[in-house]
Amino acid sequence: MNTDLDELLSRLRTDAVHPGLAGLEGAVLRRIAARPQVSTGQQLRLGMVAAFGAVLLGVASNSLTTPAEASITLSPFGPSNPLAPSTLLAGPR
């Protein structure tokens, strides 16, 4: 296998361009220009719906935890971390 980078780049420069690549850039730019634009009002409405959904999801996930699950703290610097690597490697006691 030829790994001479200079030779490969010079061959790439001198070879003919693939016919499928000739109009690719123009076609991509035309498709980007043809995309429908979203108005500012629609963006604002979508942002408000997303924010409301995030708050609703946070409230719902917080209300579904049981008191036993809520009492476990997962602070990385806490005195007892049930998910610490040393606790997980030691196995159940």
PyRosetta script that sets phi, psi and omega in degrees:
from pyrosetta import init, pose_from_sequence

init()
pose = pose_from_sequence("MNTDLDELLSRLRTDAVHPGLAGLEGAVLRRIAARPQVSTGQQLRLGMVAAFGAVLLGVASNSLTTPAEASITLSPFGPSNPLAPSTLLAGPR")
pose.set_psi(1, 137.1)
pose.set_omega(1, -178.5)
pose.set_phi(2, -85.9)
pose.set_psi(2, 121.2)
pose.set_omega(2, -179.2)
pose.set_phi(3, -115.4)
pose.set_psi(3, 14.8)
pose.set_omega(3, 178.1)
pose.set_phi(4, -76.4)
pose.set_psi(4, 107.9)
pose.set_omega(4, -174.0)
pose.set_phi(5, -65.1)
pose.set_psi(5, -39.8)
pose.set_omega(5, 179.9)
pose.set_phi(6, -62.3)
pose.set_psi(6, -43.5)
pose.set_omega(6, 179.3)
pose.set_phi(7, -65.0)
pose.set_psi(7, -42.0)
pose.set_omega(7, 179.8)
pose.set_phi(8, -64.0)
pose.set_psi(8, -41.2)
pose.set_omega(8, 179.7)
pose.set_phi(9, -68.4)
pose.set_psi(9, -38.1)
pose.set_omega(9, 178.5)
pose.set_phi(10, -68.2)
pose.set_psi(10, -37.4)
pose.set_omega(10, 177.5)
pose.set_phi(11, -66.7)
pose.set_psi(11, -38.0)
pose.set_omega(11, 177.9)
pose.set_phi(12, -65.3)
pose.set_psi(12, -36.1)
pose.set_omega(12, 179.9)
pose.set_phi(13, -69.5)
pose.set_psi(13, -37.0)
pose.set_omega(13, -175.3)
pose.set_phi(14, -87.9)
pose.set_psi(14, -21.0)
pose.set_omega(14, -179.8)
pose.set_phi(15, -67.7)
pose.set_psi(15, 155.0)
pose.set_omega(15, 178.8)
pose.set_phi(16, -71.6)
pose.set_psi(16, 149.5)
pose.set_omega(16, 179.4)
pose.set_phi(17, -74.4)
pose.set_psi(17, 138.7)
pose.set_omega(17, 178.0)
pose.set_phi(18, -60.7)
pose.set_psi(18, 136.2)
pose.set_omega(18, -176.5)
pose.set_phi(19, -62.6)
pose.set_psi(19, -26.0)
pose.set_omega(19, 179.6)
pose.set_phi(20, -73.0)
pose.set_psi(20, -18.3)
pose.set_omega(20, -178.6)
pose.set_phi(21, -92.2)
pose.set_psi(21, -6.6)
pose.set_omega(21, -174.2)
pose.set_phi(22, -60.2)
pose.set_psi(22, -47.2)
pose.set_omega(22, -176.7)
pose.set_phi(23, -108.1)
pose.set_psi(23, 17.9)
pose.set_omega(23, -174.6)
pose.set_phi(24, -65.2)
pose.set_psi(24, -45.4)
pose.set_omega(24, -177.0)
pose.set_phi(25, -63.1)
pose.set_psi(25, -44.3)
pose.set_omega(25, 178.7)
pose.set_phi(26, -63.8)
pose.set_psi(26, -39.2)
pose.set_omega(26, 179.9)
pose.set_phi(27, -65.7)
pose.set_psi(27, -40.8)
pose.set_omega(27, 179.1)
pose.set_phi(28, -64.7)
pose.set_psi(28, -44.9)
pose.set_omega(28, -179.8)
pose.set_phi(29, -65.3)
pose.set_psi(29, -36.7)
pose.set_omega(29, 176.6)
pose.set_phi(30, -65.1)
pose.set_psi(30, -40.5)
pose.set_omega(30, 179.5)
pose.set_phi(31, -68.0)
pose.set_psi(31, -35.3)
pose.set_omega(31, 176.9)
pose.set_phi(32, -65.9)
pose.set_psi(32, -42.3)
pose.set_omega(32, -179.8)
pose.set_phi(33, -68.3)
pose.set_psi(33, -28.1)
pose.set_omega(33, -177.4)
pose.set_phi(34, -82.1)
pose.set_psi(34, -10.5)
pose.set_omega(34, -179.1)
pose.set_phi(35, -65.2)
pose.set_psi(35, 138.7)
pose.set_omega(35, 177.6)
pose.set_phi(36, -69.2)
pose.set_psi(36, 138.8)
pose.set_omega(36, -179.4)
pose.set_phi(37, -90.9)
pose.set_psi(37, 143.7)
pose.set_omega(37, 178.7)
pose.set_phi(38, -91.3)
pose.set_psi(38, 134.2)
pose.set_omega(38, -179.2)
pose.set_phi(39, -76.2)
pose.set_psi(39, 164.6)
pose.set_omega(39, -179.3)
pose.set_phi(40, -64.1)
pose.set_psi(40, -37.4)
pose.set_omega(40, 178.3)
pose.set_phi(41, -63.2)
pose.set_psi(41, -40.5)
pose.set_omega(41, 178.6)
pose.set_phi(42, -67.9)
pose.set_psi(42, -38.5)
pose.set_omega(42, 178.1)
pose.set_phi(43, -64.2)
pose.set_psi(43, -41.7)
pose.set_omega(43, 179.4)
pose.set_phi(44, -64.5)
pose.set_psi(44, -43.7)
pose.set_omega(44, 179.2)
pose.set_phi(45, -63.2)
pose.set_psi(45, -43.1)
pose.set_omega(45, 178.6)
pose.set_phi(46, -64.3)
pose.set_psi(46, -39.9)
pose.set_omega(46, 177.6)
pose.set_phi(47, -64.5)
pose.set_psi(47, -39.7)
pose.set_omega(47, 178.8)
pose.set_phi(48, -66.8)
pose.set_psi(48, -39.8)
pose.set_omega(48, 178.1)
pose.set_phi(49, -64.9)
pose.set_psi(49, -40.9)
pose.set_omega(49, 179.0)
pose.set_phi(50, -65.4)
pose.set_psi(50, -41.5)
pose.set_omega(50, 178.4)
pose.set_phi(51, -65.1)
pose.set_psi(51, -43.3)
pose.set_omega(51, 178.5)
pose.set_phi(52, -63.3)
pose.set_psi(52, -40.9)
pose.set_omega(52, 178.2)
pose.set_phi(53, -63.6)
pose.set_psi(53, -38.1)
pose.set_omega(53, 179.4)
pose.set_phi(54, -66.8)
pose.set_psi(54, -42.2)
pose.set_omega(54, 177.8)
pose.set_phi(55, -65.1)
pose.set_psi(55, -43.4)
pose.set_omega(55, 179.5)
pose.set_phi(56, -62.4)
pose.set_psi(56, -41.6)
pose.set_omega(56, 178.1)
pose.set_phi(57, -64.9)
pose.set_psi(57, -40.1)
pose.set_omega(57, 177.9)
pose.set_phi(58, -64.3)
pose.set_psi(58, -43.3)
pose.set_omega(58, 178.6)
pose.set_phi(59, -65.8)
pose.set_psi(59, -42.9)
pose.set_omega(59, -179.1)
pose.set_phi(60, -65.2)
pose.set_psi(60, -42.0)
pose.set_omega(60, -178.9)
pose.set_phi(61, -70.2)
pose.set_psi(61, -30.2)
pose.set_omega(61, 178.6)
pose.set_phi(62, -75.4)
pose.set_psi(62, -32.7)
pose.set_omega(62, -177.8)
pose.set_phi(63, -80.7)
pose.set_psi(63, -15.4)
pose.set_omega(63, -178.8)
pose.set_phi(64, -88.3)
pose.set_psi(64, -6.3)
pose.set_omega(64, 179.5)
pose.set_phi(65, -80.0)
pose.set_psi(65, 145.6)
pose.set_omega(65, 177.9)
pose.set_phi(66, -86.1)
pose.set_psi(66, 159.9)
pose.set_omega(66, 179.7)
pose.set_phi(67, -58.6)
pose.set_psi(67, -33.8)
pose.set_omega(67, 179.6)
pose.set_phi(68, -65.9)
pose.set_psi(68, -39.5)
pose.set_omega(68, 178.7)
pose.set_phi(69, -70.5)
pose.set_psi(69, -33.5)
pose.set_omega(69, -177.0)
pose.set_phi(70, -72.5)
pose.set_psi(70, -24.2)
pose.set_omega(70, -177.0)
pose.set_phi(71, -78.8)
pose.set_psi(71, -17.3)
pose.set_omega(71, 179.4)
pose.set_phi(72, -77.6)
pose.set_psi(72, 121.7)
pose.set_omega(72, 176.5)
pose.set_phi(73, -98.4)
pose.set_psi(73, 139.8)
pose.set_omega(73, -179.4)
pose.set_phi(74, -114.7)
pose.set_psi(74, 42.0)
pose.set_omega(74, 177.8)
pose.set_phi(75, -73.7)
pose.set_psi(75, 132.2)
pose.set_omega(75, -178.2)
pose.set_phi(76, -67.2)
pose.set_psi(76, -21.0)
pose.set_omega(76, -179.1)
pose.set_phi(77, -108.6)
pose.set_psi(77, 12.1)
pose.set_omega(77, -179.1)
pose.set_phi(78, -73.3)
pose.set_psi(78, 162.8)
pose.set_omega(78, -177.4)
pose.set_phi(79, -68.9)
pose.set_psi(79, -34.6)
pose.set_omega(79, 179.8)
pose.set_phi(80, -132.0)
pose.set_psi(80, 108.4)
pose.set_omega(80, 179.6)
pose.set_phi(81, -114.5)
pose.set_psi(81, 111.6)
pose.set_omega(81, -176.9)
pose.set_phi(82, -67.7)
pose.set_psi(82, -15.9)
pose.set_omega(82, 179.7)
pose.set_phi(83, -105.8)
pose.set_psi(83, 15.3)
pose.set_omega(83, 177.6)
pose.set_phi(84, -67.5)
pose.set_psi(84, 145.4)
pose.set_omega(84, -179.8)
pose.set_phi(85, -57.6)
pose.set_psi(85, -37.3)
pose.set_omega(85, 180.0)
pose.set_phi(86, -66.2)
pose.set_psi(86, -34.4)
pose.set_omega(86, 178.3)
pose.set_phi(87, -71.9)
pose.set_psi(87, -40.6)
pose.set_omega(87, -178.7)
pose.set_phi(88, -70.6)
pose.set_psi(88, -34.8)
pose.set_omega(88, -179.6)
pose.set_phi(89, -74.8)
pose.set_psi(89, -29.8)
pose.set_omega(89, -178.8)
pose.set_phi(90, -69.9)
pose.set_psi(90, -25.5)
pose.set_omega(90, 179.1)
pose.set_phi(91, 85.4)
pose.set_psi(91, 174.5)
pose.set_omega(91, -179.3)
pose.set_phi(92, -69.8)
pose.set_psi(92, 144.8)
pose.set_omega(92, -179.7)
pose.set_phi(93, -113.3)
pose.dump_pdb("model.pdb")
